């Protein structure tokens, strides 16, 4: 029986990946797991992995390019890199709202800056100045959250308390597509993991990120 290989693409997290690799290899079931190592990808090349578990390509464009080529070679990918282009936070907010699921009010904003070559004529469809007061009123006033439509890890996320702070933060965002979002003060933070479109597992998060702690003040969470 040929040995099947599972490849892991990973970022900063360092709890699940090594534990998963150790557990797969310990079972000795004709399947081995290892970290993927890349130095370049040739077009239409074959892939040695039956499955690749991807935990970081949302931040590394080259990884997405590699994964799409791996899919052509028949590799099963978890998560799907082709979904990434549609999987932005603003689309998620709109989708949930259409489905009748509560979501903080959110407004997508034109970028502060553009790459070289984008000239004034390319932006003629944009309304200037941005109607800040209309947007702030829509999301419920201050404080509010300014954050990217793509990304994670609390990068470029701001809690702003007035227009001066809002404009100062927005001026730092460069070419990012940013969003204004209603501020929700919460006491418990739970993520819901859906497995096989049938089973839901809730995971209580005790976030250790200093930025998250400052953004979302909360009372102590009960262990019950």
C-alpha positions in Angstrom: 0.0 0.0 0.0 1.4 3.4 -1.0 1.9 5.8 1.8 -0.4 8.9 1.7 1.0 12.2 2.8 -0.8 15.1 4.5 0.9 18.5 4.3 0.5 21.3 6.8 0.7 25.0 5.9 0.8 27.0 9.1 1.5 30.5 10.5 2.2 31.5 14.1 0.0 28.9 15.8 2.1 26.3 17.6 -0.2 24.0 19.5 -2.4 22.1 17.1 0.0 21.6 14.1 2.7 19.6 15.9 0.1 17.7 17.9 -1.7 16.7 14.7 1.4 15.6 13.0 2.5 13.5 15.9 -0.9 11.9 16.2 -1.2 11.0 12.5 2.3 9.5 12.4 1.9 7.6 15.7 -1.0 5.6 14.3 1.1 4.0 11.6 -1.9 3.6 9.2 -0.2 4.2 5.9 -0.6 8.0 6.3 2.1 10.4 7.3 1.9 14.1 8.1 4.5 16.8 7.8 5.0 20.6 7.2 5.0 21.6 3.6 8.3 23.2 2.4 8.2 25.4 -0.6 10.8 27.3 -2.6 8.9 27.8 -5.9 6.2 26.2 -7.9 6.4 25.1 -11.6 3.3 25.4 -13.7 1.1 22.2 -13.8 3.5 20.3 -11.6 2.4 17.2 -9.8 1.9 17.3 -6.0 3.2 14.7 -3.5 0.4 15.4 -1.0 -3.0 13.7 -1.0 -4.3 16.3 1.4 -3.0 19.8 2.4 -4.4 21.5 5.5 -4.0 25.2 5.0 -3.9 27.6 8.0 -2.0 30.6 6.6 -2.6 31.2 2.8 -5.0 34.0 3.6 -2.0 36.1 4.5 0.6 34.7 2.1 -0.3 35.2 -1.6 2.3 32.7 -2.9 0.8 30.0 -0.8 -2.6 30.6 -2.4 -0.9 30.3 -5.8 0.7 27.1 -4.9 -2.5 25.6 -3.4 -4.5 26.3 -6.6 -1.9 24.4 -8.6 -2.0 21.6 -6.1 -5.8 21.4 -6.6 -5.2 20.9 -10.3 -3.0 18.0 -9.5 -5.8 16.3 -7.5 -4.7 17.3 -3.9 -7.6 17.7 -1.5 -7.3 21.2 0.2 -8.6 22.2 3.6 -9.4 25.2 3.4 -10.4 26.0 -0.2 -8.1 28.7 -1.7 -10.6 29.5 -4.4 -13.1 30.6 -1.8 -10.7 33.2 -0.4 -11.5 35.9 -3.0 -15.1 35.9 -2.0 -14.5 35.3 1.7 -14.2 38.9 3.0 -15.7 40.2 6.2 -18.0 42.7 4.5 -19.5 40.0 2.3 -20.0 37.9 5.5 -21.8 40.8 7.2 -24.1 41.2 4.2 -24.7 37.5 3.9 -25.7 37.1 7.5 -27.9 40.1 7.3 -29.7 38.7 4.3 -30.2 35.4 6.2 -31.7 37.3 9.1 -28.8 36.6 11.5 -27.8 39.5 13.8 -24.5 41.2 12.9 -22.9 44.5 13.9 -23.8 47.3 11.4 -21.0 47.6 8.9 -19.9 50.0 6.2 -17.2 49.3 3.6 -15.1 52.4 2.8 -13.0 53.5 -0.2 -9.3 53.0 0.3 -7.2 55.9 1.6 -4.5 55.3 -1.0 -3.9 53.5 -4.2 -1.0 51.8 -6.0 1.1 53.7 -8.4 -0.7 54.1 -11.8 -4.1 54.6 -10.4 -4.9 58.2 -11.4 -7.7 60.6 -10.7 -9.7 59.5 -13.7 -9.7 55.9 -12.4 -11.5 57.1 -9.3 -14.3 59.2 -11.0 -17.0 56.9 -9.6 -16.0 57.7 -6.0 -17.9 60.2 -4.0 -15.7 62.9 -2.4 -15.5 63.7 0.4 -16.5 60.5 2.1 -19.9 61.1 3.9 -18.4 60.2 7.3 -21.2 61.5 9.4 -23.8 59.4 7.5 -21.7 56.3 8.0 -21.0 56.9 11.7 -24.7 57.5 12.3 -25.5 54.3 10.5 -23.3 52.1 12.7 -24.6 53.7 15.9 -22.1 56.5 16.6 -18.9 56.3 18.7 -17.1 54.3 19.9 -16.8 52.2 16.7 -14.4 49.8 15.1 -12.3 50.5 12.0 -10.8 47.4 10.5 -9.9 45.7 7.1 -12.4 43.9 5.0 -9.9 41.1 4.7 -7.4 39.6 7.2 -7.2 38.6 10.8 -5.0 38.6 13.9 -6.2 42.1 14.9 -4.0 43.7 12.3 -4.9 47.3 11.5 -7.9 47.2 13.8 -8.8 50.4 15.6 -11.3 51.3 18.3 -12.0 55.0 17.7 -14.0 57.4 20.0 -14.4 60.5 17.9 -13.9 61.9 14.4 -10.3 63.0 15.1 -9.3 59.5 16.1 -11.2 58.0 13.1 -9.5 60.2 10.5 -6.1 59.7 12.1 -6.5 56.0 12.0 -7.9 56.0 8.5 -4.9 58.0 7.3 -2.7 55.1 8.4 -4.5 52.4 6.4 -2.9 52.9 3.0 -4.4 50.7 0.2 -6.5 48.5 2.6 -10.2 48.3 2.0 -11.4 49.3 5.4 -14.8 49.0 7.2 -16.6 50.9 9.9 -18.3 48.6 12.3 -20.7 49.0 15.2 -18.9 48.5 18.5 -20.3 45.7 20.6 -19.2 45.5 24.2 -19.3 41.8 25.1 -18.8 39.7 28.2 -18.3 36.2 26.7 -16.6 35.4 23.4 -17.6 32.1 21.8 -16.7 30.7 18.4 -19.0 28.2 16.7 -17.3 25.5 14.7 -19.5 23.7 12.1 -18.5 20.2 11.2 -19.9 18.5 8.2 -22.7 21.0 7.9 -24.5 19.1 10.7 -22.7 19.4 14.0 -21.9 22.7 15.9 -19.2 22.9 18.5 -18.9 26.0 20.6 -15.5 27.1 21.8 -15.1 29.7 24.6 -12.1 32.0 23.8 -10.1 33.7 26.5 -8.1 36.0 24.2 -4.6 36.9 25.4 -4.0 39.5 22.7 -3.3 42.9 24.3 -4.9 44.7 21.4 -8.1 42.6 21.6 -8.2 43.2 25.4 -8.0 47.0 24.8 -10.6 46.9 22.0 -13.2 44.9 23.8 -13.3 45.6 27.5 -15.3 43.0 29.4 -16.0 41.6 32.8 -14.5 38.3 34.0 -16.0 35.2 32.3 -17.4 32.5 34.5 -15.8 29.1 34.2 -19.3 27.5 34.2 
